[in-house]
Amino acid sequence: MEERKITGQESLEIITAMISRTRSRLNLGDGDIMLMWGYLTVAVTALVWVLITITRSPAVNWLWFLIWIIGGTATPIMVRKKTKVVGAKSYTDRISTAIWTVVGLSSLAAMAMCFGFLFLLQADTWSMMFLFALIIVPFGEIAQGIIIDEKSFMYGGSAGMLIGIFTACCIAGDVPMYAHWYLPLFMLAFVCMMIIPGHILNAKARKAQ
Amino acid sequence: MKELDPLLHSQLRLAVMSVLMNVEEADFVYLREKTESTAGNLSVQLDKLAAAGYITVEKGFSGRKTRTVCRVTPAGRAAFVAYVDTLREYLNL
């Protein structure tokens, strides 16, 4: 493109062409962060499930922190890499980042609260973290689905939230959440919420390219 | 009838502003790809837009490589909107 004077009609054509070139909302690898969280959560849950079944030791539950340590370290790296590869940041990106930052910070607050209850009151409130993962995270996902107009996020998030509401009822009704049925349900929620939508998003981005 | 802003009424500068109006920020490589321009020409036009206060140009590093990030300013946004309004009048849209 050269620098030259143009007619009104040409101006209009340039504006239209540039809008259409920057409009593509999908980029290759957009679903990667979701896939990372999805597979990580499913893998750690499966590990906890197997070890709890074999050892019956509650100490196995400390392995849950692997999700936060690995996911919390990998996410900023992946976000930085994505911005670098795409070369531009849209308003949608900013809103999505804000939503997931709120989800991330509230998860830290929830974790701190659970530790507080454990050390100060000797009360085990960790089941609340399941509730967090299946209410707040799906809420963030549904919101992002609405922003980027991606139905798989809305359906996946809704499935996760339904399991979250079921979890809330179990906690409120003192229904024991035994590992042999609850952990597979938890994994199913993450398959619906993160893994399936992540693959759908990447497939759509590949097609759009 | 109002006159079209001469700074925007140029092929490459208008293309750059059109791209930047659609994103929050864009780097030099992205702008070069979308506008299909040469690095030298784009650089000159970015300087002109920045001198007019229509965009900000921030030079930084991404790893070991330099990365130039451009953003449209409120003045640039207003100028673009005014340009499009005048264009509509010209074309009777």
Interface residues (C-beta under 8 A of the other chain):
Chain A: M1 E2 E3 R4 K5 I6 G8 Q9 E10 S11 L12 I14 I15 A17 M18 I19 R21 T22 R23 K84 V86 G87 A88 K89 S90 Y91 D93 R94
Chain B: L4 H9 S10 Q11 L12 R13 L14 A15 S18 V19 N22 V23 E24 E25 A26 D27 V29 Y30 E33 K34 T35 E36 S37 N41 V44 Q45 S62 R67 Y83 V84 L87 Y90 L91
